[in-house]
Amino acid sequence: MAGLLEGHLAAVTGGGSGIGQGICQAYAREGAQVVILDANVEGANETVRLVTAAGGKASAMKLDVTDRAACRAAAAEIGKTGKVSILVNNAGINRRTPITGDAAAVAKDWDDIISVNLAGMFNVTHAFLDQLRATKGRIVNLGSIQSFVHVSWPNSAAYTTSKHGVLGFTRALAAELGKDGVRVNAIGPGLIETAINADARAKNPDMVAAVMRHTPLNRPGKPADIAGPAVFLASDMSAYVTGGIIMADGGFRSI
């Protein structure tokens, strides 16, 4: 029986680790050919290894999503062999600097986070737009519970702003691209255990405990918990779903 994503070519930013890596593996299991786009080419190559070892098809390309010209070049290079029909905007960074802190540090963190999380999403999407319109493709953006809330995560004004922007961008594109048959949705992860946030979780046990008290399922998520919704949104199972966000937060927003 064919997989849910058989015949699709998927490009996944930030696919070299964590949530992105989990999505790449899940897409490949469902039959998609996956291109991993990541500034960390070693991580991207590790994802290729994991995918191919499991019998899937994947390739890696180094990409800094903040470099608009590089995004266009990557899309053109991929387009030589096929048109992307699934785009996952997963690349993102986070730093927790109080807005009242050192002015230079606050400004740098703001610029870096907005450049990657928000402008980077635009750069990649715009670069692949012609391919996605030609394939009547699907765009999956990674938002956050911080697309809605902020109180549990003080000292993260830039990240919260960027993730509100992800949701706004998702809804705006869904409204504009629906006529072209392109569906645009988002996923809102809660606290997901990844190597990237392992140090932060270890150093902030009170924060983790506070989040768990607010999470009905009473556990942090795993990358696989995000990969499932990502497969659904990329597949024909969600053919009438656009402009929405699937919250994969263990129920955080329900209480």
Steps between C-alpha positions, in 0.01 A plus 500: 500500500639840397591745771302816565769715335597277211616704200563818695823697521531665841742773604549535876696785655682429824473131420838417650377455857208486739151556366623550143687173504194319631286649224751397232502143626119484511462648152747251356317210667183618327670494160616858447841587364647744751749783459646611833591870506710601799780742586654206687594275210638232733161470667328494163728218384418307818131529418573370149680205657206421728250526215695291253582237763126454542453463124389855423625757251670818619766752411653792686582857409660767715275804532491812713136605487593860575684520165230580246723446198612163636136396544427584137810311390400193703152500349645531150744213563230271634270602215743351247396150604145549626245742636448527874141421599548513878687776682559488874623823657653359816831688539496709814703627793419625848680704762359628825633851552297743715393805303635701794842337474817614328389715206748360250419138592125563484528662157719221362268227627200681354666534159622138495170345609283704265746439213484121540150431630302755301702646212656157439156347461411767243830457313459125459129510419543772239787310340292183458172675420498429126563130560231479766244672278588267213454191718201633697723441797480512876685730739543405864636769732625435851336735746487447875277532801672838508304583186224562757644528850803649670450491875675167562811615314618840622806659342410388146336800333679442170411130482138562595473775239651276234260215574199731494632602160516139384128463569417827325712406198330159484151650496591772251655254255211257535261777400713609207612164361179303538397591146819329378422182689781557749414416860682675785479387861703510820582278794526639853736283705509520874810407698677245280806312621782547251878514520485872426308582819652230722732744676222754557273232644775376729576850629136601545319214676251743653397618153452142384296420811283808448427400141415145605254629761324675213513196267215248540702219342766569764805431285726687260455421134735314268583586137275211395206681664548780245579273206150348506317832453761597239419189296128568528535860380721397207273217388170486315334409830494875570383600151243747640720641775675833451575808707495301821735398776511159667604536861728214605553626852370224725192711568688804632256749351195318631550607862 
